[in-house]
């Protein structure tokens, strides 16, 4: 990785995020929204940039004011936007979110004809993935064409050029026509991936084979409950050829699973939670920063846990990613790595 020009390129969705200003209010009682930006790959690029890494985002926006809003924010954050195409016949994405701590966060995606779903193989070629140390791909970008083929193509380029591929599972149930299709697609790309990360629910979704395993609750508030044996799912995913699987466990931190099956638990940092959205992306940013510094998996995960812990005390995602100074101060206050 040492001969690469840049640190990390992330591929996938971006959006304007409208977050409730009335924390604790039921969604129908919201009086106003704050305008932030979001989308997992965008959040991770911003998280890395704030920590000092050279980060590029390959997303796509429409020829609209929302797209301008997203790109202007990224430019202010020193995320490279040179490879972001404008899709003339599509719209930039939007998300509307209620905040009802500790466990209700009603979420509505507006992704019909989403510009970032139009990322193409040509867009990937122009982005020059081979110039980066790490390629971060995203599960939601696999749900439709042409972004699915573009993502597969990006991993091929990465594999041929010694670029480490990291997959954020990012299972968004309402973005898939069939939950089983998520698992089928993820399992097809895993052999091209070095490190994969996700929650227990995402691991179960990635190995889902029977629709009867899915229990639908209120999808506006929480993802569907997927029944299954998490240990079996982890074993199945590790058998795909990936070197490392990171299982995000919220307040309990992260579990590292290596391809030999050895598990190592990395504790989190206790904080009072305001909003859990974006915590996983903050973790990814902190973790990838550590990997880029040559740290071991444990220390990198602690850095990720610190980033996630700081973000859950804030009301948004990308706008509130910590700086390197903030993270080191936070870790020192909490007793160190």
C-alpha positions in Angstrom: 0.0 0.0 0.0 3.0 2.3 0.6 3.3 3.3 -3.1 -0.2 4.5 -3.6 -0.9 8.2 -4.2 -4.0 8.5 -2.0 -5.4 6.8 1.1 -9.1 5.9 0.6 -11.9 6.0 -2.0 -15.4 5.2 -0.9 -18.2 4.3 -3.4 -22.0 4.6 -3.0 -24.8 6.7 -1.7 -25.0 10.3 -0.6 -27.9 12.4 0.5 -29.2 15.5 2.2 -30.3 14.4 5.7 -33.2 16.3 7.3 -33.0 15.6 11.1 -35.7 16.5 13.5 -35.1 19.6 15.6 -37.6 18.3 18.2 -35.6 15.6 19.9 -37.9 13.2 21.7 -41.0 14.2 19.8 -43.1 11.7 17.9 -42.5 12.0 14.1 -45.9 13.6 13.5 -45.2 16.3 16.0 -42.0 17.5 14.4 -42.0 21.3 13.8 -38.7 21.6 11.9 -35.6 19.9 10.5 -31.9 20.6 10.4 -30.3 20.1 7.0 -27.2 17.8 7.2 -25.6 15.4 4.8 -25.4 11.6 4.9 -25.1 8.3 3.2 -22.8 5.7 4.6 -19.9 6.0 2.0 -20.1 9.8 2.3 -20.1 9.7 6.1 -17.0 7.4 6.1 -15.2 9.6 3.6 -15.8 12.6 5.8 -14.8 10.7 9.0 -11.5 9.7 7.4 -10.8 13.3 6.1 -11.5 14.8 9.5 -8.9 12.5 11.0 -6.4 13.6 8.4 -6.6 10.9 5.6 -6.8 11.8 2.0 -10.3 10.7 1.1 -12.3 10.6 -2.2 -16.0 10.0 -2.6 -17.3 8.4 -5.7 -21.0 9.0 -5.6 -23.3 10.8 -8.0 -25.7 13.7 -7.7 -28.5 15.2 -9.8 -28.4 18.5 -11.5 -30.2 20.1 -8.6 -29.7 22.2 -5.5 -29.5 19.2 -3.2 -26.6 17.9 -5.2 -24.9 21.3 -4.9 -25.5 21.3 -1.2 -23.9 17.8 -0.8 -20.8 18.7 -3.0 -20.2 22.0 -1.3 -20.2 20.4 2.1 -17.7 17.8 0.9 -15.4 20.4 -0.5 -15.4 22.3 2.8 -14.5 19.0 4.5 -11.5 18.5 2.1 -13.1 15.3 0.7 -12.1 15.0 -3.0 -15.2 15.5 -5.2 -13.4 15.6 -8.6 -14.8 12.2 -9.6 -18.5 12.8 -8.6 -20.6 12.9 -11.8 -23.8 14.8 -12.3 -26.6 12.6 -13.6 -28.9 14.8 -15.6 -32.0 12.6 -15.5 -31.8 11.6 -11.8 -32.3 13.3 -8.5 -29.9 13.7 -5.5 -31.2 11.5 -2.6 -32.8 12.7 0.6 -33.4 11.2 4.1 -35.9 12.4 6.7 -35.3 11.3 10.3 -37.0 11.6 13.7 -35.0 11.4 16.9 -36.7 9.7 19.9 -34.0 8.4 22.2 -33.0 5.8 23.2 -34.3 3.4 20.6 -36.7 5.1 18.1 -35.3 6.8 15.0 -38.1 6.8 12.4 -36.3 7.0 9.0 -37.7 7.7 5.5 -35.5 7.3 2.4 -36.3 9.3 -0.8 -34.3 7.3 -3.4 -36.7 6.8 -6.3 -34.5 7.5 -9.4 -31.5 8.2 -7.1 -28.5 9.7 -8.8 -26.0 7.6 -6.8 -27.7 4.5 -8.1 -26.5 5.6 -11.6 -22.8 5.3 -10.8 -21.4 3.4 -13.8 -18.3 1.4 -14.8 -17.2 4.5 -16.8 -17.4 6.5 -13.6 -15.2 4.0 -11.8 -12.7 4.0 -14.6 -12.4 7.8 -14.3 -11.9 7.6 -10.6 -8.7 5.6 -10.9 -9.3 3.2 -8.0 -5.8 1.8 -8.6 -4.2 5.0 -7.1 -5.7 4.3 -3.6 -4.6 2.2 -0.6 -8.2 1.3 0.4 -11.4 0.9 -1.5 -14.5 1.0 0.7 -17.6 -0.5 -1.0 -21.1 -0.5 0.4 -24.0 -3.0 0.5 -26.7 -0.6 -0.6 -24.8 0.2 -3.8 -25.3 -3.5 -4.8 -29.1 -3.3 -4.9 -29.7 -2.1 -8.5 -27.9 -1.5 -11.8 -25.7 0.2 -12.9 -24.2 0.8 -9.5 -24.0 -2.9 -8.7 -21.8 -3.7 -11.8 -19.8 -0.5 -11.1 -19.1 -1.8 -7.6 -18.1 -5.3 -8.8 -15.8 -3.6 -11.4 -14.2 -1.4 -8.8 -13.3 -4.5 -6.7 -11.8 -6.2 -9.7 -9.6 -3.1 -10.4 -8.6 -3.0 -6.7 -7.7 -6.7 -6.6 -5.5 -6.4 -9.7 -3.7 -3.4 -8.2 -3.1 -4.4 -4.6 -5.8 -2.1 -3.2 -7.4 -3.4 0.0 -11.1 -3.8 -0.4 -13.3 -3.2 2.7 -17.1 -3.9 2.6 -19.6 -2.1 4.8 -22.6 -4.4 4.7 -25.1 -1.5 5.2 -28.3 -3.6 5.0 -31.2 -1.2 4.3 -34.2 -3.5 4.1 -36.5 -1.1 2.2 -33.9 -0.8 -0.6 -34.2 -4.4 -1.6 -37.0 -6.1 -3.5 -36.3 -9.3 -1.6 -34.2 -9.6 1.6 -32.6 -12.8 0.3 -31.3 -10.9 -2.7 -29.1 -8.8 -0.4 -27.4 -12.0 0.9 -27.0 -13.5 -2.5 -25.3 -10.3 -3.9 -23.1 -9.8 -0.8 -21.9 -13.4 -0.9 -21.0 -13.0 -4.6 -18.7 -10.0 -3.9 -17.1 -11.3 -0.7 -14.4 -13.3 -2.4 -13.0 -10.0 -3.6 -13.1 -8.4 -0.1 -10.4 -8.3 2.5 -12.3 -6.9 5.5 -16.1 -6.9 6.0 -18.0 -5.1 8.7 -21.5 -5.0 9.9 -23.9 -5.6 12.8 -25.2 -9.0 13.9 -28.4 -8.3 12.0 -26.5 -7.5 8.9 -24.5 -10.8 9.2 -27.8 -12.7 9.5 -29.2 -10.8 6.5 -26.1 -11.7 4.5 -26.7 -15.4 5.1 -30.5 -15.4 4.9 -31.9 -18.3 2.9 -35.5 -18.6 4.1 -38.1 -15.7 4.1 -39.7 -17.3 7.2 -36.6 -16.2 9.2 -37.7 -12.5 8.8 -40.0 -10.9 11.3 -41.4 -7.5 10.2 -42.0 -5.1 13.0 -42.3 -1.3 12.2 -39.8 -0.8 9.4 -40.1 2.9 9.7 -38.5 2.7 13.2 -36.3 -0.4 13.0 -34.9 -3.0 10.6 -36.7 -6.3 10.3 -35.7 -8.9 12.9 -33.9 -11.8 11.2 -33.8 -15.0 13.1 -30.8 -17.3 12.9 -27.6 -18.5 14.6 -25.1 -15.7 14.5 -22.2 -18.0 14.9 -23.2 -20.0 11.9 -23.6 -16.9 9.9 -20.1 -15.6 10.9 -18.6 -19.0 10.0 -20.3 -18.9 6.6 -19.1 -15.4 5.8 -15.5 -16.2 6.9 -15.5 -19.2 4.6 -15.9 -16.8 1.6 -12.2 -16.0 1.7 -12.2 -12.7 3.6 -9.4 -12.2 6.0 -11.3 -10.3 8.7 -14.9 -9.9 9.8 -15.8 -7.1 12.2 -19.1 -7.5 14.1 -20.3 -4.1 15.4 -22.1 -4.6 18.8 -23.1 -1.0 19.7 -22.3 -0.1 23.3 -20.5 -3.5 23.7 -17.9 -2.5 21.1 -16.7 -4.7 18.3 -15.7 -8.3 17.8 -12.9 -9.2 15.4 -13.1 -12.5 13.7 -10.1 -13.7 11.7 -10.3 -16.2 8.9 -8.9 -18.9 11.2 -12.0 -18.4 13.4 -10.2 -16.7 16.3 -12.3 -14.0 18.0 -11.1 -10.9 19.8 -13.5 -8.5 21.5 -12.7 -4.8 21.6 -14.6 -2.9 24.3 -16.4 0.3 23.5 -16.5 3.6 25.4 -19.6 4.3 27.6 -21.5 7.5 26.7 -25.0 8.8 26.9 -26.7 8.1 23.6 -28.6 10.8 21.7 -28.7 9.5 18.2 -27.3 6.1 17.0 -27.5 7.0 13.3 -24.0 7.4 11.8 -22.2 5.6 14.7 -21.3 2.7 12.5 -19.9 5.0 9.8 -17.9 6.9 12.4 -16.5 3.6 13.6 -15.5 2.7 10.0 -13.8 6.0 9.6 -11.8 5.6 12.9 -11.0 2.0 12.1 -9.8 2.7 8.6 -7.7 5.6 9.8 -5.9 3.2 12.2 -5.3 0.7 9.4 -3.9 3.4 7.2 -1.5 4.3 10.1 -0.3 0.6 10.2 -2.0 0.0 13.6 -3.1 -3.6 14.5 -6.7 -4.5 14.4 -7.3 -4.1 18.1 -6.0 -0.5 18.3 -7.7 0.4 15.0 -11.1 -0.9 16.4 -10.6 1.1 19.6 -10.1 4.2 17.4 -13.3 3.3 15.6 -15.2 2.7 18.8 -14.0 6.1 20.0 -15.3 7.8 16.9 -18.6 6.0 17.1 -19.0 6.9 20.8 -18.5 10.6 20.1 -21.0 10.6 17.2 -23.9 9.0 19.2 -23.8 12.0 21.5 -24.6 14.3 18.5 -27.7 14.8 16.5 -26.3 14.1 13.0 -23.8 12.0 11.1 -21.2 13.5 8.7 -21.5 17.0 10.2 -20.4 15.7 13.6 -17.5 13.3 12.8 -14.6 13.9 15.3 -11.2 15.4 14.4 -8.0 13.6 15.3 -7.4 15.9 18.2 -10.9 15.4 19.5 -10.6 11.6 19.3 -7.2 11.4 21.0 -8.5 13.7 23.8 -11.6 11.5 24.2 -9.6 8.3 24.3 -7.2 9.8 26.9 -10.1 10.9 29.1 -11.6 7.4 28.9 -8.4 5.7 29.9 -6.5 5.3 26.7 -6.4 2.7 24.0 
